[in-house]
Amino acid sequence: MPADGLGRILALLSDGREPGGTRRLCEVAAEVSAASGAGIMVLADGRPQGTLCTTNSVSDLIEDLQYTLGEGPCVDAHRFGKAVVEPDLAAPDLPRWQAFAPRAVEAGARAVFGFPVRLGAARLGAVNLYRDRPGPLSHDQHAAALVVADVAAYTILLLQAGAAPGEVAAELEREANFKLVVHQAAGMVSVQLDVSVGDALVRLRAHAFRTDRPVADVARDVVSRALRLDGAADE
């Protein structure tokens, strides 16, 4: 981690502006990379678990799309353990993210970048940046985003350090949006359809995609028993 880059980012994080919790970390990520917005996603076993912070409505939607669809720059950065860059999401050299890309473009993202959040072998999530115009990050902007990802990893581990084994730290749970209703709904669907919780989560996401709804909204319907997934229709 470059010492000068780290010093600059720590100075920005402690410059007296405190809009609330981890949100400042996302704001700094956007600032040092000249991005239109940023988000930090928490992932486990290759699957999105929730969002630590976002900077605006577009970055929030981008995070939600990745959570619902299970694809996008954060998912790939976490999975492959390296930066994932797409400087022209509307006209990429190599098309990818067939479900995510058109919806992200419609939302206003023209370039997206994902950076893994990890500490040693521990993979914790990814930093997501978007721009409302196409174009790559400069070398310095790319390097700064990598440093922010390292700072995010230390932040998550520090927040989690005092928690009991198997539990999420109260501060981390308060700051992040882990979409707990989705995990509750996945447990219910798992019992109803006699499938694993992982398969149940996939079916929730498939139903959300098929009906063009946020997965959290579908989950709330399942938990309130307003919706019961059909094993065949949501395969």
C-alpha positions in Angstrom: 0.0 0.0 0.0 1.7 3.3 -1.1 2.4 5.4 2.0 1.7 8.7 0.3 -1.7 7.4 -1.0 -2.6 6.0 2.3 -1.7 9.3 4.1 -3.9 11.3 1.7 -6.9 9.0 2.1 -6.6 9.0 5.9 -6.4 12.8 5.9 -9.6 13.0 3.8 -11.3 10.5 6.2 -10.4 12.7 9.2 -10.8 16.2 7.7 -13.7 17.2 10.0 -16.5 16.3 7.7 -18.6 13.6 9.3 -21.8 12.9 7.3 -22.3 9.7 9.1 -20.4 6.4 9.7 -18.9 4.5 6.9 -20.5 6.7 4.3 -17.5 8.9 4.4 -15.3 6.0 3.2 -17.5 5.7 0.1 -17.4 9.5 -0.5 -13.6 9.4 -0.3 -13.5 6.5 -2.7 -15.5 8.6 -5.2 -13.4 11.7 -4.6 -9.9 10.2 -5.1 -11.0 8.3 -8.2 -13.0 11.2 -9.8 -16.0 8.8 -9.9 -19.6 9.9 -10.0 -20.4 7.6 -7.1 -19.2 4.7 -5.1 -20.4 1.8 -3.0 -18.8 -0.9 -0.8 -20.4 -4.4 -1.0 -19.8 -7.2 1.5 -19.6 -10.6 0.0 -19.1 -14.2 1.2 -18.6 -17.4 -0.7 -18.9 -15.4 -3.9 -22.3 -14.1 -3.1 -23.3 -10.5 -2.2 -24.4 -10.3 1.4 -25.2 -6.5 1.7 -23.9 -3.0 1.2 -21.6 -1.2 3.7 -22.2 2.2 2.1 -23.2 4.1 -1.0 -22.9 7.8 -2.0 -26.1 8.4 -4.0 -29.2 6.9 -5.5 -27.4 5.6 -8.6 -24.6 3.8 -6.7 -27.3 2.4 -4.4 -29.2 1.0 -7.4 -26.0 -0.4 -8.9 -25.3 -2.2 -5.6 -28.9 -3.5 -5.5 -28.7 -4.7 -9.1 -25.6 -6.7 -8.3 -27.2 -8.1 -5.1 -30.3 -9.1 -7.0 -28.6 -10.5 -10.2 -25.5 -11.9 -8.7 -23.3 -10.3 -11.4 -21.4 -7.1 -11.9 -18.0 -5.6 -11.2 -18.1 -6.1 -7.4 -19.0 -9.8 -7.8 -16.2 -10.4 -10.3 -13.6 -8.4 -8.4 -14.4 -10.5 -5.3 -14.5 -13.8 -7.2 -11.3 -13.3 -9.1 -9.4 -11.3 -6.5 -8.4 -8.5 -8.8 -9.6 -5.1 -10.2 -12.4 -5.4 -12.8 -12.7 -2.4 -15.1 -15.3 -1.5 -17.7 -14.7 1.9 -19.2 -17.6 1.8 -21.6 -20.5 -0.2 -20.2 -22.8 0.8 -23.1 -20.4 -0.4 -25.8 -17.8 -2.8 -24.2 -15.1 -4.5 -26.2 -16.1 -7.7 -24.5 -19.8 -7.9 -23.6 -20.5 -9.3 -20.1 -23.1 -9.0 -17.4 -26.0 -9.4 -19.7 -28.6 -8.7 -17.1 -26.7 -6.1 -15.1 -25.2 -3.9 -17.8 -28.3 -2.7 -19.6 -30.0 -1.8 -16.3 -27.0 0.0 -15.0 -26.7 2.0 -18.2 -30.4 2.9 -17.9 -29.7 4.1 -14.4 -27.0 6.4 -15.6 -23.7 4.4 -15.3 -21.5 4.5 -18.4 -18.3 3.1 -16.8 -17.9 0.8 -13.8 -14.9 -0.4 -11.8 -14.7 -3.0 -9.0 -11.8 -3.5 -6.5 -11.5 -6.4 -4.2 -11.7 -5.7 -0.4 -9.4 -8.3 1.2 -6.8 -8.7 3.8 -4.4 -11.5 3.1 -6.4 -14.6 2.2 -9.6 -13.1 3.7 -11.9 -11.9 1.0 -14.5 -9.5 2.4 -16.2 -7.8 -0.5 -15.5 -5.1 -3.1 -15.4 -1.4 -3.8 -17.6 -0.3 -6.7 -17.1 2.9 -8.6 -19.2 4.3 -11.4 -19.0 7.2 -13.8 -21.8 8.9 -15.7 -19.5 9.2 -18.7 -17.3 6.5 -20.5 -13.6 6.4 -20.0 -10.9 4.7 -18.0 -9.4 5.6 -14.6 -6.0 7.2 -14.7 -3.1 5.3 -13.2 -3.2 7.5 -10.0 -7.0 7.1 -9.7 -6.7 3.3 -10.1 -4.0 3.2 -7.4 -6.0 5.4 -5.1 -9.0 3.1 -5.4 -6.9 0.1 -4.5 -5.8 1.9 -1.3 -9.4 2.7 -0.4 -10.2 -1.0 -0.8 -7.4 -1.8 1.7 -8.7 0.8 4.1 -12.2 -0.7 3.7 -10.8 -4.1 4.6 -9.2 -2.8 7.8 -12.4 -0.9 8.7 -14.6 -4.0 8.4 -12.2 -6.1 10.4 -11.9 -3.5 13.1 -15.7 -3.1 13.3 -16.1 -6.9 13.6 -13.2 -7.5 16.0 -15.3 -7.2 19.2 -18.2 -9.4 18.0 -18.9 -12.9 19.3 -18.0 -15.8 17.0 -20.6 -16.3 14.3 -22.2 -12.9 15.0 -22.1 -9.6 13.1 -20.8 -6.7 15.1 -23.6 -4.3 16.2 -21.9 -1.3 14.7 -21.3 -3.1 11.4 -24.9 -4.3 11.3 -26.1 -0.8 12.1 -23.9 0.8 9.4 -24.5 -1.8 6.7 -27.5 -2.9 4.8 -27.3 -6.7 4.9 -30.9 -7.2 3.6 -31.6 -9.5 6.5 -35.1 -10.0 5.2 -33.7 -11.7 2.1 -31.8 -14.2 4.2 -35.0 -14.8 6.3 -37.0 -15.4 3.2 -34.3 -17.7 1.8 -34.7 -19.8 5.0 -38.4 -20.0 4.5 -38.2 -21.0 0.8 -35.5 -23.6 1.7 -38.0 -25.3 4.0 -41.0 -24.9 1.6 -39.2 -26.3 -1.4 -36.8 -28.7 0.4 -33.7 -27.1 -1.2 -30.6 -25.7 0.3 -30.5 -22.1 1.5 -28.1 -21.3 -1.3 -30.6 -22.6 -3.9 -33.4 -20.8 -2.2 -31.6 -17.5 -2.5 -31.0 -18.2 -6.2 -34.7 -18.8 -6.7 -35.5 -15.6 -4.9 -33.2 -13.7 -7.2 -34.6 -15.4 -10.2 -38.1 -14.4 -9.3 -37.0 -10.9 -8.7 -35.4 -10.7 -12.1 -38.3 -12.3 -13.8 -40.8 -9.9 -12.3 -38.5 -6.9 -12.5 -38.6 -6.2 -8.8 -35.9 -5.7 -6.1 -35.1 -8.9 -4.4 -35.7 -7.3 -1.0 -39.3 -6.5 -2.0 -39.8 -10.1 -3.1 -38.3 -11.3 0.2 -40.7 -9.1 2.2 -43.6 -10.6 0.4 -42.4 -14.1 1.2 -41.8 -13.3 4.8 -45.3 -11.8 5.1 -46.7 -14.8 3.3 -48.1 -12.6 0.5 -46.0 -14.7 -1.9 -45.1 -18.4 -2.0 -42.6 -19.4 -4.6 -43.5 -22.2 -6.9 -40.7 -24.8 -7.3 -41.2 -25.1 -11.1 -41.8 -21.5 -12.0 -38.9 -20.2 -10.1 -36.4 -23.0 -11.0 
